[in-house]
Amino acid sequence: MYTAFILTILFILISAIIIYIIDYYSDRRTFPWYVYLALFISFLVPFSIIIMLPLDLTSSQYRYCLEHQETNCEEPLAHVEISSLKVFWSIVYWITFNVQMFINPIMQGYCSSGAYTSWKRLKDGIMDNVYFYAAVVIPCIPFVLYAIFGIGIPIASMLDLAIPLSNAYGLAYLTLMMSVGLVEIPRSLWFNSNVQWKLKYLENEAPSLKEACVDAETEIYEIARIVANVAQRIIPGDPLRPKLDKILERCPLALNERTRLMEEDTSAEYDEKRLALLHGRIKRAQFLLKREQARLKFLEQRAFLYQDMIAAQNHPNQIFESVFWPIKDDQHKPLKTKILWWWLIKVQPIAMKVLSVVCGICSVLVIWSESTFQITGVTMSIPGLILKPDALSYFNIELLVFGFIAYMCTCSYSTLLKLKLLDFYLMVPNHHTDEQTLLFVGAYMCKLIFPLCYNFLNMGGLAEGKRTPGSSKVDYSASPAFIQYFGPAVDMAPLLGNGYNDWIAFVVLILCTIILLNLHGKILRLCSSNNYFYENIGEDKNTTEGRQQLEQARTLELRRLQREGRNLASGPPRATNTADLLARYAERGSNQAPVNTSTTTSNHVPVDPFGFGSTSKTTTTNSNRSFGVSVGSSQASKGYQKLVDDDSKSKTKSKVSK
């Protein structure tokens, strides 16, 4: 009774968390329902395993107590029968297997296809995976033939190697992902407690994001020229015209393009297949432009917040106010601004440092356990101490096991979420992540969760079972249901069994040492590759350019807020006419001291030409540089260009009239 109630509550809670995560990253306006269903299953299964494994461990200990007729065998609060657990692990394993191998990969190809019918899009998704698996399987065929005919391994036994092979690959990938997270999570929390470092990091990243936006816009214009050229060939009445019209609806910019393709491309004939490829290309290009613009906008918003935090650090009244995040003007506003100041300036940095220390201790415990569980004489690993019989109560075991596995999952999945594979798979918050990325992440979460749980049980000494002296048989009857289902298949492989699972754990210590000392970054710098380290972000070309870019973006954002009628807390009133604006420029120029055009030191508060928001001393760099406008202010740049064009036209007309 209690077991069913507890499991129901836990699964409802997990489902709510998963729905929130998917909604936070996905775009509900464009995602179809079947993608949401696949994502929900992909995320639900790994999360449910984290809940069920602690219950499996306590239930196995209770069962062991009853079988040995020990006294004081207290039943766990959430006890699950072994038969139910075996069915659960069997169902979950094959769900994860099919999700990671077939469902999500095929759906990725389906979503990226530019075909015009559902059947053809499904065919494209299937064929993409057929080509991928053919490229993986064909090199392995000689080894399989040698194992069957050379060594004499039965074909049925070869099929049974699927589980150990999958576990071996997943464990190797898990080792890499978890090693990065074990070092990066505590270190990033520590450095992110320093607002000056966070602002300098954003300044360093801003130029590359702006270049990505420019590249995405260039790709859009290039595709528009191609579509315009194709529209000149496929005239109305052509059977392909309806398909081209769908492309024109998605890319109306092509209607304004008049540039033809190069001569060598004009002879290309377009059929339905090439139009489908062009359709898929414009879909991808439009999404990339939207995503890169969103990333740049998020970066600018965070930079504005950090700039205001730096400016408010020495505020005499200990209040935090920002024109970009106004607080409702009511009787509680003074209290709200003071609480916000204390949280942002005082409490948050300390809390992040404390959390960094806690995560660092957890990382050390995981690394220690990975490096010592092979020692058989004495139990030294943390999971082994937790799972010792009669050492802790059932509730404490469940709580500690859940926390240990949850931290291992956090280290592994956080690296997976930050992974950038040629900028194709990239997690962007606030509904700016595409279907392919979320499906990829869901598939790899399913791929990693079983090896991760097996690795935890291996550290706890429960993965091998009991070996009978003088016999090769292993008794798994006293093991958890997870090992009873998963252990025999893993142990049957001569090279990928327990020996592999033991020595690959040492790789965690090696990789963590390399990442901690940034040895990989030093090697990349020797190869002239752009690589940063936390302590090495300084005043280089990227940082200087990024600071100028953020200063310009802040100025434009302040102007936009004033045009919208926002009452800014600082700065003079908005100019009402041209004479007032020119007088303000003249007054500012007469009162301004000469500025050194080289790189300066500043507190990172951006320059405001109108004096709206800057109260601290700053210095500009490269004053003769062309005024760059961020992608988020494209309307301002278009308006400025229109004024220049109109002015040139008026001058030309005046000359003609004269």
C-alpha positions as CSV (number, residue, x, y, z in Angstrom):
1,M,0.0,0.0,0.0
2,Y,2.7,2.5,1.0
3,T,4.9,1.3,-1.8
4,A,2.3,2.1,-4.5
5,F,1.5,5.5,-3.0
6,I,5.2,6.5,-2.6
7,L,6.0,5.4,-6.2
8,T,3.0,7.3,-7.6
9,I,4.1,10.5,-5.8
10,L,7.7,10.1,-7.0
11,F,6.7,9.5,-10.6
12,I,4.3,12.4,-10.6
13,L,7.1,14.6,-9.2
14,I,9.6,13.3,-11.8
15,S,7.0,13.8,-14.6
16,A,6.5,17.4,-13.6
17,I,10.2,18.1,-13.5
18,I,10.7,16.5,-17.0
19,I,7.8,18.5,-18.5
20,Y,9.3,21.7,-17.1
21,I,12.8,20.9,-18.5
22,I,11.4,20.0,-21.9
23,D,9.2,23.1,-22.0
24,Y,12.2,25.3,-20.9
25,Y,14.3,24.3,-23.9
26,S,11.7,23.4,-26.6
27,D,9.6,25.7,-28.7
28,R,6.0,24.7,-28.0
29,R,4.8,26.5,-31.1
30,T,6.8,24.4,-33.6
31,F,7.4,21.1,-31.8
32,P,4.9,18.4,-32.9
33,W,3.2,16.1,-30.4
34,Y,5.2,13.0,-31.3
35,V,8.5,14.7,-30.6
36,Y,7.2,15.7,-27.1
37,L,6.1,12.1,-26.5
38,A,9.6,10.7,-27.5
39,L,11.3,13.4,-25.4
40,F,9.1,12.6,-22.4
41,I,9.9,8.9,-22.6
42,S,13.6,9.6,-23.2
43,F,13.8,11.7,-20.1
44,L,11.4,9.7,-17.9
45,V,13.3,6.4,-18.1
46,P,16.7,7.7,-16.9
47,F,15.0,9.7,-14.1
48,S,12.9,6.7,-13.0
49,I,16.0,4.5,-12.8
50,I,17.6,6.9,-10.3
51,I,14.5,6.4,-8.1
52,M,14.1,2.7,-8.5
53,L,17.7,1.6,-7.9
54,P,17.8,2.7,-4.2
55,L,14.5,0.8,-3.7
56,D,16.1,-2.2,-5.4
57,L,19.0,-2.1,-3.0
58,T,17.0,-1.8,0.2
59,S,14.6,-4.5,-1.0
60,S,17.5,-6.9,-1.7
61,Q,18.9,-6.3,1.7
62,Y,15.5,-7.0,3.3
63,R,15.2,-10.2,1.2
64,Y,18.7,-11.3,2.3
65,C,17.7,-10.7,5.9
66,L,14.6,-12.9,5.6
67,E,16.4,-15.7,3.7
68,H,19.0,-16.0,6.4
69,Q,16.4,-15.9,9.1
70,E,17.9,-13.1,11.0
71,T,16.0,-11.3,13.7
72,N,14.8,-7.7,13.5
73,C,14.2,-7.8,9.8
74,E,12.4,-4.5,9.5
75,E,10.6,-4.1,6.2
76,P,11.5,-0.9,4.1
77,L,8.9,1.7,3.8
78,A,8.8,1.2,0.0
79,H,9.4,-2.5,-0.5
80,V,9.2,-3.9,-4.1
81,E,9.1,-7.6,-4.8
82,I,12.0,-9.1,-6.8
83,S,9.7,-10.4,-9.6
84,S,8.3,-6.9,-10.1
85,L,11.8,-5.4,-10.2
86,K,13.0,-7.9,-12.8
87,V,10.1,-7.1,-15.0
88,F,10.8,-3.4,-14.5
89,W,14.5,-3.6,-15.4
90,S,13.7,-5.8,-18.4
91,I,11.1,-3.3,-19.8
92,V,13.3,-0.3,-19.0
93,Y,16.3,-1.8,-20.6
94,W,14.6,-2.5,-23.9
95,I,12.9,0.8,-23.9
96,T,16.2,2.6,-23.5
97,F,17.8,0.3,-26.2
98,N,15.1,1.1,-28.8
99,V,15.0,4.8,-27.9
100,Q,18.8,5.3,-28.3
101,M,19.2,3.0,-31.3
102,F,16.1,3.6,-33.4
103,I,13.3,5.9,-32.2
104,N,15.2,9.1,-31.5
105,P,17.8,8.8,-34.3
106,I,15.0,8.2,-36.9
107,M,13.0,11.0,-35.5
108,Q,16.0,13.3,-35.8
109,G,16.2,12.6,-39.5
110,Y,12.5,13.0,-39.8
111,C,12.5,16.5,-38.2
112,S,15.5,17.7,-40.3
113,S,14.2,16.4,-43.6
114,G,12.9,18.9,-46.1
115,A,10.6,16.4,-47.8
116,Y,7.0,17.5,-48.4
117,T,5.1,14.3,-47.1
118,S,5.2,12.5,-43.8
119,W,6.1,9.2,-45.5
120,K,9.1,10.7,-47.4
121,R,10.3,12.4,-44.3
122,L,10.1,9.1,-42.4
123,K,12.0,7.4,-45.3
124,D,14.7,10.0,-45.1
125,G,15.1,9.5,-41.3
126,I,15.3,5.7,-41.8
127,M,17.9,6.0,-44.6
128,D,20.0,8.4,-42.7
129,N,20.3,5.8,-39.9
130,V,20.9,2.9,-42.4
131,Y,23.8,4.8,-43.8
132,F,25.2,5.5,-40.3
133,Y,24.9,2.0,-39.1
134,A,26.3,0.6,-42.3
135,A,29.4,2.8,-41.8
136,V,29.7,1.4,-38.3
137,V,28.9,-2.2,-38.9
138,I,30.8,-2.9,-42.2
139,P,34.3,-2.4,-40.7
140,C,33.3,-4.9,-37.9
141,I,32.2,-7.7,-40.3
142,P,35.7,-9.3,-40.7
143,F,36.0,-9.5,-36.9
144,V,32.6,-11.1,-36.6
145,L,33.4,-13.7,-39.3
146,Y,36.6,-14.5,-37.6
147,A,34.9,-15.0,-34.3
148,I,32.3,-17.3,-35.9
149,F,34.4,-19.4,-38.2
150,G,37.9,-18.9,-36.8
151,I,37.3,-19.3,-33.1
152,G,34.0,-21.2,-33.4
153,I,31.7,-18.9,-31.3
154,P,28.0,-19.8,-31.9
155,I,25.9,-17.2,-33.6
156,A,23.5,-17.1,-30.7
157,S,26.4,-16.2,-28.4
158,M,27.4,-13.4,-30.7
159,L,23.9,-11.9,-30.4
160,D,24.2,-12.1,-26.6
161,L,27.3,-9.8,-26.8
162,A,24.9,-6.9,-27.6
163,I,24.5,-6.0,-23.9
164,P,28.2,-6.1,-22.9
165,L,29.2,-4.2,-26.0
166,S,26.6,-1.6,-25.3
167,N,27.7,-1.4,-21.7
168,A,31.4,-1.1,-22.7
169,Y,30.7,1.8,-25.1
170,G,28.4,3.5,-22.6
171,L,30.9,3.1,-19.8
172,A,33.7,4.6,-21.9
173,Y,31.5,7.6,-22.9
174,L,30.3,7.9,-19.3
175,T,33.9,8.0,-18.0
176,L,34.7,11.0,-20.3
177,M,31.5,12.9,-19.6
178,M,31.6,12.4,-15.8
179,S,35.3,13.2,-15.6
180,V,34.7,16.6,-17.2
181,G,31.7,17.3,-14.9
182,L,33.5,16.2,-11.7
183,V,36.1,19.0,-12.3
184,E,34.1,21.6,-14.1
185,I,31.1,21.9,-11.8
186,P,33.0,22.9,-8.6
187,R,35.4,25.0,-10.6
188,S,32.8,26.9,-12.6
189,L,30.7,27.6,-9.5
190,W,33.8,29.0,-7.8
191,F,34.7,31.4,-10.7
192,N,31.1,32.3,-11.3
193,S,30.9,33.7,-7.8
194,N,33.1,36.6,-9.0
195,V,30.9,39.0,-11.0
196,Q,34.0,40.7,-12.6
197,W,35.2,37.4,-14.0
198,K,31.7,36.6,-15.3
199,L,31.6,39.9,-17.1
200,K,35.0,39.5,-18.6
201,Y,34.1,36.0,-19.8
202,L,31.0,37.4,-21.6
203,E,33.1,40.1,-23.1
204,N,35.5,37.4,-24.4
205,E,32.5,35.4,-25.9
206,A,30.6,38.3,-27.4
207,P,32.6,38.7,-30.7
208,S,32.3,35.0,-31.6
209,L,28.6,35.1,-31.0
210,K,28.2,38.2,-33.2
211,E,30.3,36.5,-35.9
212,A,28.0,33.5,-35.7
213,C,25.0,35.8,-36.2
214,V,26.6,37.4,-39.2
215,D,27.4,33.9,-40.7
216,A,23.8,32.8,-40.1
217,E,22.5,36.0,-41.9
218,T,24.9,35.4,-44.8
219,E,23.6,31.8,-45.1
220,I,20.0,33.1,-45.3
221,Y,20.9,35.6,-48.1
222,E,22.8,32.9,-50.0
223,I,19.9,30.5,-49.8
224,A,17.5,33.4,-50.8
225,R,19.6,34.0,-54.0
226,I,19.4,30.3,-54.8
227,V,15.7,30.2,-54.3
228,A,15.2,33.3,-56.4
229,N,17.2,31.7,-59.2
230,V,15.1,28.5,-59.0
231,A,11.9,30.6,-59.0
232,Q,13.0,32.0,-62.4
233,R,13.3,28.5,-63.8
234,I,10.2,26.8,-62.3
235,I,7.4,29.0,-63.7
236,P,3.8,28.9,-62.6
237,G,2.0,25.8,-64.0
238,D,5.0,23.6,-63.5
239,P,4.3,20.5,-61.4
240,L,7.1,21.5,-59.0
241,R,5.8,25.0,-58.5
242,P,3.6,24.1,-55.5
243,K,6.6,22.7,-53.7
244,L,8.6,25.8,-54.6
245,D,5.8,28.0,-53.3
246,K,6.2,26.4,-49.9
247,I,9.9,27.3,-49.9
248,L,9.0,30.9,-50.9
249,E,6.5,31.0,-48.0
250,R,9.3,30.1,-45.7
251,C,11.8,32.3,-47.4
252,P,10.0,35.5,-48.6
253,L,13.4,37.2,-48.8
254,A,13.9,35.4,-52.1
255,L,11.1,37.5,-53.7
256,N,13.3,40.6,-53.2
257,E,16.5,39.0,-54.5
258,R,17.5,39.6,-58.1
259,T,21.0,38.2,-58.0
260,R,21.6,35.2,-60.3
261,L,23.8,32.3,-59.6
262,M,27.2,31.9,-61.1
263,E,27.4,30.6,-64.6
264,E,28.5,27.1,-63.6
265,D,25.4,26.7,-61.5
266,T,22.8,28.0,-63.9
267,S,22.7,24.7,-65.8
268,A,21.7,22.7,-62.7
269,E,18.3,21.0,-63.0
270,Y,16.0,21.0,-60.0
271,D,13.7,18.1,-59.3
272,E,11.7,17.2,-56.2
273,K,14.7,15.7,-54.4
274,R,16.8,18.8,-54.8
275,L,13.9,21.0,-53.8
276,A,13.5,18.9,-50.6
277,L,17.2,19.4,-49.9
278,L,16.8,23.1,-50.4
279,H,13.8,23.2,-48.2
280,G,15.7,21.4,-45.4
281,R,18.5,23.8,-45.8
282,I,16.4,26.9,-45.4
283,K,14.7,25.4,-42.4
284,R,18.0,24.8,-40.7
285,A,19.4,28.2,-41.7
286,Q,16.4,30.0,-40.3
287,F,16.6,28.1,-37.0
288,L,20.3,28.8,-36.7
289,L,19.7,32.6,-37.2
290,K,17.0,32.6,-34.6
291,R,19.2,30.6,-32.2
292,E,22.3,32.7,-32.6
293,Q,20.3,35.9,-32.2
294,A,18.8,34.5,-29.0
295,R,22.2,33.5,-27.6
296,L,23.6,37.0,-28.3
297,K,20.6,38.6,-26.7
298,F,20.9,36.4,-23.6
299,L,24.6,37.3,-23.4
300,E,23.9,41.0,-23.6
301,Q,21.2,40.8,-20.9
302,R,23.5,39.0,-18.5
303,A,26.3,41.4,-19.2
304,F,24.0,44.4,-18.5
305,L,23.0,42.7,-15.2
306,Y,26.7,42.2,-14.2
307,Q,27.6,45.8,-15.2
308,D,24.8,47.1,-12.9
309,M,25.9,44.7,-10.1
310,I,29.5,46.1,-10.3
311,A,28.2,49.6,-10.3
312,A,26.0,48.9,-7.2
313,Q,28.8,47.2,-5.2
314,N,29.8,50.5,-3.5
315,H,26.3,52.1,-3.4
316,P,26.1,54.2,-0.2
317,N,22.4,53.2,0.4
318,Q,23.0,49.5,-0.4
319,I,20.2,49.3,-3.0
320,F,20.2,47.7,-6.4
321,E,18.4,49.4,-9.3
322,S,18.6,48.7,-13.0
323,V,16.8,50.3,-15.9
324,F,16.7,46.9,-17.6
325,W,14.9,45.1,-14.8
326,P,12.7,47.8,-13.2
327,I,11.0,47.2,-9.8
328,K,7.4,48.0,-9.4
329,D,7.1,51.5,-7.9
330,D,5.1,50.9,-4.7
331,Q,5.5,51.3,-1.0
332,H,7.7,48.2,-0.8
333,K,10.2,49.3,-3.4
334,P,12.9,50.5,-1.0
335,L,12.8,47.1,0.8
336,K,12.8,45.2,-2.4
337,T,15.9,47.1,-3.8
338,K,17.7,46.6,-0.5
339,I,16.9,42.8,-0.4
340,L,18.0,42.5,-4.0
341,W,21.3,44.3,-3.2
342,W,22.0,42.0,-0.3
343,W,21.2,38.9,-2.4
344,L,23.2,39.8,-5.5
345,I,26.1,41.6,-4.0
346,K,26.7,39.7,-0.7
347,V,24.7,36.5,-0.3
348,Q,24.9,35.0,-3.8
349,P,28.7,35.0,-4.2
350,I,29.1,33.4,-0.7
351,A,26.4,30.8,-1.5
352,M,28.1,29.9,-4.8
353,K,31.4,29.4,-3.1
354,V,29.9,27.2,-0.4
355,L,28.1,25.2,-3.1
356,S,31.4,24.9,-5.0
357,V,33.2,23.5,-1.9
358,V,30.4,21.0,-1.3
359,C,30.5,19.9,-5.0
360,G,34.3,19.7,-4.8
361,I,34.0,17.4,-1.8
362,C,31.4,15.2,-3.6
363,S,33.7,15.1,-6.7
364,V,36.6,13.9,-4.5
365,L,34.5,11.2,-3.0
366,V,33.4,10.0,-6.4
367,I,37.0,10.0,-7.7
368,W,38.2,8.2,-4.5
369,S,35.6,5.5,-4.9
370,E,36.4,5.0,-8.6
371,S,40.1,4.5,-7.7
372,T,39.7,2.3,-4.6
373,F,36.8,-0.1,-5.2
374,Q,39.1,-2.7,-6.8
375,I,40.8,-3.3,-3.5
376,T,39.3,-6.4,-2.0
377,G,41.0,-6.6,1.4
378,V,39.2,-3.7,2.9
379,T,36.2,-1.6,1.9
380,M,37.4,1.9,1.0
381,S,34.9,3.1,-1.6
382,I,32.0,5.3,-0.4
383,P,29.3,3.1,-2.1
384,G,30.8,0.1,-0.5
385,L,30.6,1.7,3.0
386,I,27.0,2.8,2.4
387,L,25.8,-0.6,1.2
388,K,27.5,-2.6,4.0
389,P,24.9,-4.9,5.7
390,D,23.4,-3.5,8.9
391,A,25.5,-0.3,8.6
392,L,22.7,2.1,8.0
393,S,18.9,2.2,8.1
394,Y,16.9,1.6,4.9
395,F,15.9,5.2,4.7
396,N,19.5,6.5,5.1
397,I,20.7,4.0,2.4
398,E,18.0,5.1,0.0
399,L,18.8,8.8,0.6
400,L,22.6,8.4,0.3
401,V,22.4,6.2,-2.8
402,F,20.0,8.6,-4.4
403,G,22.3,11.6,-3.7
404,F,25.4,9.8,-4.9
405,I,23.8,8.6,-8.1
406,A,22.1,12.0,-8.6
407,Y,25.5,13.8,-8.4
408,M,27.1,11.3,-10.8
409,C,24.2,11.9,-13.2
410,T,24.5,15.7,-12.8
411,C,28.2,15.6,-13.7
412,S,27.6,13.4,-16.7
413,Y,24.5,15.1,-18.0
414,S,25.7,18.7,-17.4
415,T,28.7,17.9,-19.7
416,L,26.3,16.4,-22.2
417,L,24.1,19.5,-22.1
418,K,27.1,21.8,-22.7
419,L,28.4,19.7,-25.5
420,K,28.9,21.5,-28.8
421,L,29.3,19.1,-31.8
422,L,30.3,21.5,-34.6
423,D,27.6,23.8,-33.2
424,F,24.9,21.4,-34.5
425,Y,23.8,20.1,-31.2
426,L,23.5,23.0,-28.7
427,M,21.2,23.4,-25.8
428,V,19.9,27.0,-25.6
429,P,17.3,27.9,-22.9
430,N,14.1,29.8,-23.2
431,H,12.6,27.8,-26.1
432,H,15.5,28.1,-28.5
433,T,16.6,24.4,-28.8
434,D,15.7,22.4,-31.8
435,E,14.2,18.9,-32.0
436,Q,17.4,17.2,-33.1
437,T,19.4,18.4,-30.1
438,L,16.8,17.4,-27.5
439,L,16.3,14.0,-29.2
440,F,20.1,13.6,-29.2
441,V,20.4,14.4,-25.5
442,G,17.5,12.1,-24.7
443,A,19.1,9.2,-26.6
444,Y,22.4,9.7,-24.8
445,M,20.8,10.0,-21.4
446,C,19.3,6.5,-22.1
447,K,22.6,5.3,-23.3
448,L,24.5,6.4,-20.2
449,I,22.1,5.5,-17.4
450,F,22.5,1.7,-17.3
451,P,26.3,1.9,-17.4
452,L,26.2,4.6,-14.7
453,C,24.1,2.4,-12.4
454,Y,26.2,-0.6,-13.1
455,N,29.3,1.4,-12.3
456,F,27.8,2.5,-9.0
457,L,27.0,-1.0,-8.0
458,N,30.5,-2.1,-9.1
459,M,31.9,0.5,-6.7
460,G,29.7,-0.9,-4.0
461,G,30.9,-4.5,-4.5
462,L,27.6,-5.8,-5.7
463,A,28.2,-6.2,-9.4
464,E,30.2,-9.5,-9.5
465,G,27.9,-11.8,-7.4
466,K,29.4,-14.8,-5.6
467,R,31.8,-17.1,-7.4
468,T,31.8,-20.8,-6.4
469,P,35.3,-22.1,-5.7
470,G,36.5,-24.5,-8.5
471,S,33.6,-23.5,-10.8
472,S,33.1,-20.8,-13.4
473,K,29.5,-20.3,-12.3
474,V,28.5,-17.1,-10.5
475,D,25.6,-16.9,-8.0
476,Y,23.6,-13.7,-8.4
477,S,20.7,-14.8,-6.1
478,A,21.7,-12.5,-3.3
479,S,22.4,-9.5,-5.6
480,P,19.9,-6.8,-6.4
481,A,17.4,-7.4,-9.2
482,F,19.4,-5.0,-11.4
483,I,22.5,-7.2,-11.3
484,Q,20.5,-10.4,-11.6
485,Y,19.2,-9.1,-15.0
486,F,22.2,-7.1,-16.2
487,G,25.2,-8.8,-14.5
488,P,25.3,-12.2,-16.2
489,A,25.2,-10.6,-19.7
490,V,28.0,-8.2,-18.9
491,D,30.2,-10.8,-17.2
492,M,30.0,-13.3,-20.2
493,A,32.2,-11.1,-22.4
494,P,35.9,-12.1,-22.0
495,L,37.3,-8.7,-22.7
496,L,34.4,-6.4,-21.8
497,G,33.3,-8.0,-18.5
498,N,34.4,-7.3,-15.0
499,G,38.0,-6.8,-15.9
500,Y,37.1,-4.0,-18.3
501,N,34.8,-2.4,-15.7
502,D,37.5,-2.4,-13.1
503,W,40.4,-0.9,-15.1
504,I,38.4,1.7,-16.9
505,A,37.5,3.3,-13.6
506,F,41.1,4.4,-13.2
507,V,40.7,6.5,-16.4
508,V,38.4,8.8,-14.3
509,L,41.4,9.7,-12.1
510,I,43.6,10.3,-15.1
511,L,41.1,12.4,-17.0
512,C,40.2,14.5,-13.9
513,T,43.9,15.2,-13.4
514,I,44.3,16.3,-17.1
515,I,41.3,18.6,-16.9
516,L,42.2,20.0,-13.5
517,L,45.7,21.0,-14.7
518,N,44.3,22.1,-18.2
519,L,46.9,19.9,-19.9
520,H,44.6,19.5,-22.9
521,G,44.3,23.3,-23.2
522,K,48.1,23.7,-23.1
523,I,48.4,21.2,-25.9
524,L,45.8,23.0,-28.0
525,R,47.6,26.3,-27.5
526,L,50.8,24.7,-28.7
527,C,48.9,23.8,-31.9
528,S,47.8,27.5,-32.2
529,S,44.2,26.6,-31.3
530,N,41.9,29.1,-29.6
531,N,41.5,27.8,-26.1
532,Y,40.8,29.6,-22.8
533,F,41.3,28.7,-19.2
534,Y,39.6,30.2,-16.2
535,E,42.7,32.1,-15.0
536,N,43.8,33.1,-18.5
537,I,40.9,35.3,-19.6
538,G,42.7,38.7,-19.8
539,E,42.8,41.9,-21.8
540,D,43.2,40.4,-25.2
541,K,41.8,41.4,-28.6
542,N,38.6,39.5,-28.1
543,T,37.9,41.0,-24.7
544,T,38.5,44.5,-25.9
545,E,36.3,44.1,-28.9
546,G,33.6,42.4,-26.8
547,R,33.6,45.3,-24.4
548,Q,33.1,47.8,-27.2
549,Q,30.3,45.6,-28.6
550,L,28.5,45.4,-25.2
551,E,28.9,49.2,-24.7
552,Q,27.2,49.8,-28.1
553,A,24.5,47.3,-27.3
554,R,23.8,48.9,-24.0
555,T,23.6,52.3,-25.5
556,L,21.1,51.2,-28.2
557,E,19.0,49.4,-25.6
558,L,18.9,52.5,-23.4
559,R,17.7,54.5,-26.5
560,R,15.1,51.9,-27.2
561,L,13.8,52.1,-23.6
562,Q,13.5,55.8,-23.9
563,R,11.6,55.6,-27.2
564,E,9.2,53.3,-25.4
565,G,8.6,55.9,-22.7
566,R,10.5,54.1,-20.0
567,N,11.4,56.5,-17.1
568,L,15.1,55.9,-16.6
569,A,16.4,56.5,-13.1
570,S,19.6,58.2,-14.3
571,G,20.5,60.7,-17.0
572,P,19.1,63.8,-18.5
573,P,15.6,63.9,-20.1
574,R,15.3,62.8,-23.7
575,A,16.1,65.4,-26.3
576,T,13.0,66.9,-27.9
577,N,14.5,68.4,-31.1
578,T,17.7,68.4,-33.1
579,A,19.0,71.7,-31.6
580,D,18.7,70.2,-28.1
581,L,20.5,67.0,-29.2
582,L,23.4,69.0,-30.9
583,A,23.7,71.2,-27.8
584,R,24.0,68.1,-25.6
585,Y,26.7,66.7,-27.9
586,A,28.6,70.1,-27.8
587,E,28.4,70.3,-24.0
588,R,29.5,66.7,-23.6
589,G,32.5,67.3,-26.0
590,S,33.6,70.5,-24.2
591,N,33.5,68.8,-20.8
592,Q,35.2,65.6,-21.8
593,A,38.9,65.1,-21.1
594,P,41.2,63.7,-23.8
595,V,40.9,59.9,-24.0
596,N,43.7,57.5,-24.7
597,T,42.7,55.3,-27.7
598,S,44.6,52.4,-26.4
599,T,43.4,49.6,-24.1
600,T,42.4,50.9,-20.6
601,T,41.5,49.5,-17.3
602,S,37.9,50.0,-16.3
603,N,35.2,48.6,-14.0
604,H,33.4,47.4,-17.1
605,V,30.5,50.0,-16.8
606,P,29.7,50.8,-20.5
607,V,30.1,54.2,-22.0
608,D,26.8,56.0,-22.5
609,P,27.1,58.9,-25.0
610,F,24.0,60.6,-23.6
611,G,24.9,60.1,-19.9
612,F,21.9,57.9,-19.3
613,G,23.3,55.1,-17.2
614,S,27.1,55.5,-16.8
615,T,28.3,57.0,-13.5
616,S,31.8,55.5,-13.3
617,K,34.9,56.3,-15.2
618,T,35.4,54.3,-18.4
619,T,37.6,54.5,-21.4
620,T,36.8,53.7,-25.0
621,T,39.2,52.0,-27.3
622,N,39.8,52.4,-31.0
623,S,37.6,55.4,-31.5
624,N,38.0,55.4,-35.2
625,R,36.5,51.9,-35.4
626,S,33.2,51.7,-37.4
627,F,30.1,51.7,-35.1
628,G,29.0,48.1,-34.9
629,V,25.4,47.3,-34.2
630,S,24.4,44.0,-32.6
631,V,21.9,41.7,-34.2
632,G,19.4,42.5,-31.5
633,S,19.3,46.1,-32.8
634,S,18.9,45.4,-36.5
635,Q,16.0,47.8,-36.6
636,A,18.2,50.7,-35.4
637,S,20.8,49.9,-38.0
638,K,18.2,49.8,-40.8
639,G,16.8,53.1,-39.6
640,Y,20.3,54.6,-39.6
641,Q,21.0,53.4,-43.1
642,K,17.7,54.7,-44.4
643,L,18.6,58.2,-43.0
644,V,22.0,58.1,-44.8
645,D,20.3,57.0,-48.0
646,D,17.6,59.7,-47.8
647,D,20.3,62.3,-47.1
648,S,22.4,61.3,-50.1
649,K,19.3,61.3,-52.3
650,S,18.3,64.8,-51.1
651,K,21.8,66.1,-51.8
652,T,21.7,64.6,-55.3
653,K,18.3,66.2,-56.0
654,S,19.5,69.6,-54.8
655,K,22.6,69.4,-57.1
656,V,20.4,68.4,-60.1
657,S,18.0,71.3,-59.4
658,K,20.9,73.7,-59.2
